[in-house]
Amino acid sequence: MANYVKFFISIFGVILLLGIPEHAKAEKVYSSNIVVLSEREIIIDTSYEKKIDNSVDLKLINTGREAWSKEKIRLSYHLINKNNEVVLNDGARTLLPQDIKPGGYINIKPNIEIPSNLELNEQLYIQFDLVSEGEMWFSEVDKKNSIVLPIKFIKNYDFEILNPVKSISVWGKEKKQIKLKIKNTGNSRWETYSGISLSYDILDKDNNLLVHDGVRSTLPYAVGPGEEVDINASIAFPGNTGKYIIQWDMVNEGFGWFGNGKFVSEKQTKITFHSEFWIYLIWFFTFLLMVYLSVLISDFIKTKTLGFRKSIQSMFFVLIGYFDIIWITISLYFKVKWGTVLISGDINSVKLMVLGVIITALVLNCFINRKIRFFVTILLNIMVSLLIFSDLIYFRYFNDVITTGTIFNAKQLANVTDSISNLIDYKYAIYLFFDIFMFAILYIFLRTSFPKNGAIKKSRIIYSLVLLVSTLGISGVMFNNLAKEDLFQKKYQNKLIVQDIGLINFHLYDFTSYLGQKIRRISPSELKEINEWKSEKDNDKYDQYFGIARNKNVILIQSEALQNFVINLTYNNQVITPNLNKFASNNLYFNNFYDQTGPGRTSDAEFISLNSLFGLQSGSVYTTYNNNKLDSLPKILNENNYDTMSAHGYNGAFWSRSRMHRLQGFQKSYFQEDLVLDEKIGWGLSDKTFLRQSLDKMISLKQPFFSFLITLSNHHPYNERLPVSLNLGELEGTILGNYLNSVHYADYAFGEFMNELEKRGMLQNTVVAIYGDHDAGISLEELSKILKIEKTPEQQLLLDKVPFIIHIPGVQNSIIATNTGHLDITPTLLHILGIKHNNNVFLGENIFSKQSPVIFRNGNYIGEDFISVDGACYGNDAQSQCDVLQSSINNKLWISDSILRYNLIPNLLRE
């Protein structure tokens, strides 16, 4: 008996030792009831590769005895077929928003995602289930803990090509357009503003993907289910000649491709890209044939006989006689085309470029003296080549085309030789000038073959003049048609105009526009329109920030090339901007503050920030309108008993700063010539010594004071030797690595300045604001080494942020996500100082109540949930919002330009 007792005790001990099985414990602890609050059938759209849904509403009730921890319990699902076989066991997780006590419940929308590799040709069901991570599924305890619902798969977005093009040939690298008739075979309507367009992938002959994400061809109008639309589909050159396959597909931007990446033969077009060489070869022989036939006919008229061999010899002498004109025609065509493609990425039409070189040839043919013509031909080619060369260098830094206003300000470039030398690509020089050298050599060898008589027959001049007038007429008609389409008014980005009319034609248009602006006077109707805008625009609104810094000192720092992406950035376990990070976390940080500068760059940033008007589309306000009357921030603060001061660690003559700072109302200004050059970095005073000396100057000002400081050390090309540096590893010596080092030093100098302000007890009574003047001029390709970004135009715009941070004594820290920019600095500072200035001509707004989009000088703009880049809109209901706003956007830019062009501020302030 004792043995039996011992045996049972042993068994009981083993049970206690091993414990109760987990599922047995869970059966007592975990229990749930899942109730469907919406439709009992789940509908999932299979149009895109990501098949997701979160439309179903579930109620989760804890019917067990233990609370569900949100850190451990998740809502998930299994997919099963009609035979009750598990197709997917481990579905996507949905986090619980809170812990749920026994008897408690929550309403929740589960995240459902169907794997892209799952076949959807059978009926599937979804079994919603709760899971205790690392332990078990609730349904393992009791099937009643889960719920099963049927899934209905639909395709809201699909299309059919009604007139498939089986094969095409493309000669050269220009875009090819073909017309396709597309039918909407899905269940949803395609709206023009919804981001739906026709695009393609390029495959090789074996259906291997070569190029993804081709050119977008937009819808001309909305297309309902079952309706058809004709689309002019564009195809871009893939980079190499050869035979390819175009896989057509529709794309809904931000959602996915209708075809889910599948290759469908019914939606394919075989395409062959041929080399441009064969086109030019055909043109060359066609030209020779035309010249030969002209000579043959001319000789026949004179001699009444057909001398075929003699005409060949005569043709040779004709070609020699016109050698200079033939050369410049071919040379300018290729140079202008090449430069246009490098800058604008594409050419919408070569007709105007062809007409341009024809006009050039006809004008040169009007010279009577052949030697003078040769000289003019070489001089003209050198001038055009220099202009294109300047365009390409300018574009590499400013991402825009050089303009007449910029050329007249070219003396400023003498001060930026280091930046220019780093931007020069000597391949450009070889391409643009080598043919001129070769022409000079050929001229020396061929000059004995030229006709002995240096004069040219006057009859040919008459023919040339007739043809010239005709060609000019055709060009005028084409330009007039472009003007009717509002090309020059709608496209505030110069490179888009270049894309339509070519590089040299743009410069001719820009030059005539510049002259017209100089001599034109504003009309009464235009002046009335601007006065109406001023009277109707919103005045400053009162809120918690109005007057919160009344009578406080203000220090406004414009930091050279400081971009927002460096805030809170680390690289190689090193913090890039520790002092700015601290300043942003302790104060008001505007993290969606955009660079609104134009060609004037740093001078634009100063002008826009202090005047709340846009910079110019061409040139700089500081050098173009340095006699205008302005309504600037320092002038307004002077009227409110502030002492005002500006300082910059470089020559006061640069950008006409010394003159412009006086014009804007600064009572005192200090430049490099007024400061001690005890430490030089790059152009001028190092940031550290500049900020220290500026602080010493501030001490002598009567309070309250306004001090505007412009830093300099963090300047392109960022390759100066610095007192502090980072360990950059593989980025060492690159433009990006140099920038990170340079901005790290700028941050160090700012930190020293803030420490000194605190030591002197000035922070308690001083507003300190800092902002970046413009982007750093670093390409998306470089930035992608440290940032996860897409190389798209809209990404470029979204990255064009600079930080704006304000320290206001007594105000708690906050991140303010409002979209804003340089234009809003003056209204915002006046707002917190409690200074009413409703009778202003500001185009910006107080940021704390700002609602309007951020507008850029090139006509792009950003709203709350959409952006417009180069005329294309992206985001939620973007196109409809852009359609509504476009007119007012253009009008604001026109108003700003008109105020400056006609010096209207004195008149507007008297109203």
Order of alpha helices (4+ residues) and beta strands (2+ residues): alpha-alpha-beta-beta-beta-beta-beta-beta-beta-beta-beta-beta-beta-alpha-beta-beta-beta-beta-beta-beta-beta-beta-beta-beta-beta-alpha-alpha-alpha-alpha-alpha-alpha-alpha-alpha-alpha-alpha-alpha-alpha-alpha-beta-beta-beta-alpha-beta-beta-alpha-alpha-alpha-beta-alpha-beta-beta-beta-alpha-beta-alpha-beta-alpha-alpha-beta-beta-beta-alpha-beta-beta-beta-beta-alpha-alpha
